[in-house]
Amino acid sequence: MLVVIDIGNTNITMGIYKENKLLGNYRLTTKMKRTSDEYGFMLMNFLQASKVESDEIQDVIVSSVVPKIMHSFLNSIRKYMHKEPIVVGPGIKTGISVKAENPKAVGADRIVDAAGAFYEYGGPCLVVDFGTATTFDYVDEHGNFEYGAITFGIETGAQAMWTQAAKLPEIEIKKPKTILCKNTTSSMQAGVVYGYIGQSEYIIKQFKKELGVNMKVIATGGLGKIIYKNTDEIDIYDRDLTFKGLKCIYEKYKGK
């Protein structure tokens, strides 16, 4: 079995593959200092929830954009899973050729999502990850990571609003039935969600316009489903895209 782990700025997500079947999908918050033992206990609980023993794990592959927790987290894998984790980074064959001005500056999460989208759905494609930040990354028909745009995430933008404006409350991110709202909470929800739908559509259309290419648009990320359901500009929503990308990269790393 293969354990795939993505360490993001907000959440750490973990999946367990038995051949091509994803057995479990687990999540814990990133923004908390933990020891390797604390991470280890959580990882073992995830395995237990999927009815998997640690000795059944063949390998563990990790992508991360949070360097400060990597020492403790990787040590937890070594101590509790008894595996040397494979870390997505320079020197790891991903099947995606990054054509950015500084390829090393492109986050591992973006490369993993690009690999998942390209090998699952083909290219050219635009990969949209609605996370702490929202990224729009274009991969051509040859698997070249060519261009990208980055903006604030849906919840990140909403948090900025309610933390910076004293009289605005914290809200649940959901789409009201109408933009014609009569109270503060629904007015904020309308502004955030309708506004983000419009922003996403404009960015996608601009990619299509400037590239002049017919491309698939694939979205992922926790709140991405809200946007996907309310626009025709996104073709596919795949919540497990990062896990699929990690599995693809693992198979290339192993030469399968």
C-alpha positions as CSV (number, residue, x, y, z in Angstrom):
1,M,0.0,0.0,0.0
2,L,1.0,3.6,-0.6
3,V,0.5,6.5,1.7
4,V,0.2,9.9,0.0
5,I,0.5,13.1,2.1
6,D,0.1,16.7,1.2
7,I,1.2,19.4,3.7
8,G,-0.5,22.7,2.9
9,N,-0.6,26.0,4.7
10,T,-4.1,25.3,6.3
11,N,-4.4,21.5,6.3
12,I,-2.4,18.3,6.1
13,T,-4.3,15.7,4.0
14,M,-3.5,12.0,3.9
15,G,-4.7,9.2,1.6
16,I,-4.0,5.5,1.5
17,Y,-3.9,3.6,-1.8
18,K,-4.3,-0.1,-2.2
19,E,-3.2,-0.5,-5.8
20,N,-5.5,2.0,-7.6
21,K,-8.1,2.2,-4.9
22,L,-8.1,5.2,-2.5
23,L,-9.0,3.6,0.9
24,G,-9.1,6.7,3.1
25,N,-8.9,10.5,3.0
26,Y,-8.0,12.2,6.3
27,R,-7.3,15.8,7.3
28,L,-5.7,17.7,10.2
29,T,-4.8,21.3,10.7
30,T,-1.3,22.5,9.8
31,K,-1.1,25.7,11.9
32,M,-0.2,24.0,15.2
33,K,3.2,23.0,16.6
34,R,3.4,19.3,17.1
35,T,6.1,16.8,18.0
36,S,7.0,13.8,15.9
37,D,5.2,11.6,18.4
38,E,2.0,13.7,18.1
39,Y,2.1,13.4,14.3
40,G,2.9,9.7,14.6
41,F,-0.1,9.1,16.8
42,M,-2.3,10.9,14.3
43,L,-0.9,8.9,11.4
44,M,-1.4,5.6,13.2
45,N,-5.0,6.6,14.0
46,F,-5.6,7.3,10.3
47,L,-4.2,3.8,9.4
48,Q,-6.4,2.2,12.1
49,A,-9.5,4.0,10.7
50,S,-8.8,2.4,7.3
51,K,-8.1,-1.0,8.9
52,V,-4.5,-0.9,7.7
53,E,-1.4,-2.1,9.6
54,S,1.8,-0.2,9.4
55,D,3.7,-3.3,8.1
56,E,1.3,-3.3,5.1
57,I,2.6,0.1,4.0
58,Q,5.1,-0.2,1.1
59,D,6.0,3.5,0.7
60,V,5.1,7.0,1.8
61,I,5.3,10.1,-0.5
62,V,5.0,13.6,0.8
63,S,4.6,17.1,-0.8
64,S,4.8,20.2,1.4
65,V,4.8,24.0,1.2
66,V,5.4,24.3,5.0
67,P,9.2,23.7,5.6
68,K,9.0,24.5,9.4
69,I,7.1,21.3,10.3
70,M,8.9,18.9,7.9
71,H,11.6,17.8,10.4
72,S,9.0,16.6,13.0
73,F,6.6,15.2,10.4
74,L,9.2,13.2,8.5
75,N,10.6,11.8,11.7
76,S,7.1,10.7,12.7
77,I,6.9,8.7,9.4
78,R,10.3,7.1,10.1
79,K,9.5,6.3,13.7
80,Y,5.9,5.0,13.4
81,M,5.7,3.7,9.8
82,H,9.3,2.6,9.6
83,K,9.7,4.0,6.1
84,E,12.0,6.6,4.6
85,P,9.5,9.1,3.1
86,I,9.9,10.2,-0.5
87,V,9.7,14.0,-0.6
88,V,8.5,15.8,-3.8
89,G,11.2,18.3,-4.7
90,P,14.3,18.9,-6.8
91,G,15.6,15.6,-8.2
92,I,12.3,13.8,-8.1
93,K,11.0,12.8,-11.5
94,T,7.4,14.1,-11.8
95,G,6.7,13.8,-15.5
96,I,6.0,17.6,-15.6
97,S,8.6,19.9,-17.1
98,V,8.4,23.3,-15.2
99,K,9.1,26.2,-17.6
100,A,8.9,29.0,-15.1
101,E,11.7,31.5,-14.8
102,N,12.7,29.9,-11.5
103,P,11.4,26.3,-11.4
104,K,12.6,25.8,-7.9
105,A,10.3,28.6,-6.7
106,V,7.2,26.7,-7.9
107,G,5.5,25.0,-4.9
108,A,5.4,21.3,-4.8
109,D,1.6,21.3,-4.4
110,R,1.3,23.1,-7.8
111,I,3.5,20.5,-9.6
112,V,1.7,17.6,-7.9
113,D,-1.7,19.0,-9.0
114,A,-0.4,19.6,-12.5
115,A,0.8,16.0,-12.7
116,G,-2.5,14.7,-11.4
117,A,-4.5,16.7,-14.0
118,F,-2.2,16.0,-16.9
119,Y,-2.0,12.2,-16.4
120,E,-5.6,11.8,-15.4
121,Y,-7.3,14.1,-17.9
122,G,-4.6,15.0,-20.5
123,G,-3.5,18.3,-21.8
124,P,-3.6,21.1,-22.5
125,C,-5.3,21.9,-19.3
126,L,-5.7,24.7,-16.7
127,V,-5.5,23.4,-13.1
128,V,-7.3,25.5,-10.5
129,D,-6.6,24.8,-6.9
130,F,-8.9,26.6,-4.4
131,G,-6.7,26.5,-1.3
132,T,-5.2,29.0,1.2
133,A,-4.2,30.7,-2.0
134,T,-5.9,29.9,-5.3
135,T,-3.6,29.0,-8.2
136,F,-4.3,28.8,-11.9
137,D,-1.7,26.8,-13.7
138,Y,-1.5,26.0,-17.4
139,V,0.0,22.7,-18.6
140,D,0.4,22.2,-22.4
141,E,-0.3,19.1,-24.4
142,H,3.3,17.9,-23.8
143,G,3.2,18.1,-20.0
144,N,5.0,21.4,-19.8
145,F,4.0,23.6,-16.9
146,E,4.1,26.9,-18.7
147,Y,2.2,29.7,-16.9
148,G,0.5,30.4,-13.7
149,A,-1.6,33.0,-11.8
150,I,-2.0,33.2,-8.0
151,T,-4.6,35.0,-5.9
152,F,-5.9,34.9,-2.4
153,G,-8.0,31.9,-1.4
154,I,-11.8,32.3,-0.8
155,E,-11.6,31.8,2.9
156,T,-8.3,33.8,3.1
157,G,-10.1,36.8,1.5
158,A,-13.1,36.5,3.8
159,Q,-10.9,36.2,6.9
160,A,-9.1,39.4,5.9
161,M,-12.5,41.2,5.7
162,W,-13.8,40.1,9.1
163,T,-10.5,40.5,10.9
164,Q,-9.8,44.0,9.5
165,A,-13.3,45.4,9.8
166,A,-14.4,45.6,13.4
167,K,-18.2,45.3,12.9
168,L,-18.1,42.5,10.3
169,P,-18.8,39.0,11.7
170,E,-17.1,35.8,10.9
171,I,-19.2,34.0,8.3
172,E,-19.7,30.5,6.8
173,I,-18.6,30.4,3.2
174,K,-21.7,29.5,1.2
175,K,-23.7,31.0,-1.7
176,P,-26.9,32.8,-0.9
177,K,-29.9,32.1,-3.1
178,T,-29.8,35.6,-4.3
179,I,-27.3,38.5,-4.4
180,L,-30.2,40.8,-3.2
181,C,-29.4,40.5,0.5
182,K,-30.9,42.4,3.4
183,N,-28.6,41.5,6.3
184,T,-24.9,41.7,7.0
185,T,-24.1,38.0,7.0
186,S,-25.8,37.1,3.8
187,S,-24.5,40.3,2.2
188,M,-20.9,39.2,3.0
189,Q,-21.6,35.7,1.8
190,A,-23.0,37.1,-1.5
191,G,-20.0,39.4,-2.0
192,V,-17.4,36.7,-1.3
193,V,-18.9,33.9,-3.3
194,Y,-20.5,35.8,-6.2
195,G,-17.4,37.9,-6.4
196,Y,-15.1,34.9,-6.4
197,I,-17.1,33.2,-9.1
198,G,-16.7,36.3,-11.2
199,Q,-13.0,36.5,-10.5
200,S,-12.4,32.9,-11.4
201,E,-14.4,33.1,-14.6
202,Y,-12.5,36.2,-15.7
203,I,-9.1,34.6,-15.0
204,I,-10.0,31.4,-16.9
205,K,-11.4,33.3,-19.8
206,Q,-8.2,35.4,-20.0
207,F,-6.0,32.3,-20.1
208,K,-8.1,31.0,-23.0
209,K,-8.1,34.3,-24.8
210,E,-4.3,35.0,-24.5
211,L,-3.3,31.4,-25.3
212,G,-5.9,30.8,-28.0
213,V,-6.1,27.2,-27.0
214,N,-9.0,24.9,-26.3
215,M,-8.2,23.5,-22.8
216,K,-9.8,21.5,-20.1
217,V,-10.3,23.3,-16.8
218,I,-9.8,21.1,-13.8
219,A,-10.5,22.3,-10.3
220,T,-9.6,20.9,-6.8
221,G,-9.4,22.2,-3.3
222,G,-11.9,22.3,-0.4
223,L,-14.0,25.2,-1.4
224,G,-13.6,24.7,-5.1
225,K,-16.8,22.7,-5.3
226,I,-18.8,25.8,-4.6
227,I,-17.3,27.6,-7.5
228,Y,-17.5,24.6,-9.8
229,K,-21.2,24.2,-9.2
230,N,-21.9,27.8,-10.2
231,T,-19.9,28.3,-13.4
232,D,-19.7,26.7,-16.8
233,E,-16.0,27.7,-17.1
234,I,-14.8,24.7,-15.0
235,D,-15.1,21.3,-16.7
236,I,-14.2,18.9,-13.9
237,Y,-14.0,19.1,-10.1
238,D,-11.7,16.4,-8.6
239,R,-11.2,16.6,-4.8
240,D,-8.6,13.9,-4.9
241,L,-6.5,15.4,-7.6
242,T,-3.5,16.0,-5.3
243,F,-3.5,12.4,-4.2
244,K,-3.7,11.2,-7.8
245,G,-0.7,13.5,-8.6
246,L,1.3,12.1,-5.8
247,K,0.6,8.5,-6.9
248,C,1.6,9.4,-10.5
249,I,4.9,10.9,-9.3
250,Y,5.5,7.9,-7.0
251,E,5.1,5.5,-10.0
252,K,7.5,7.6,-12.1
253,Y,10.0,7.7,-9.2
254,K,9.8,3.9,-9.0
255,G,10.0,3.5,-12.8
256,K,6.6,1.9,-13.2
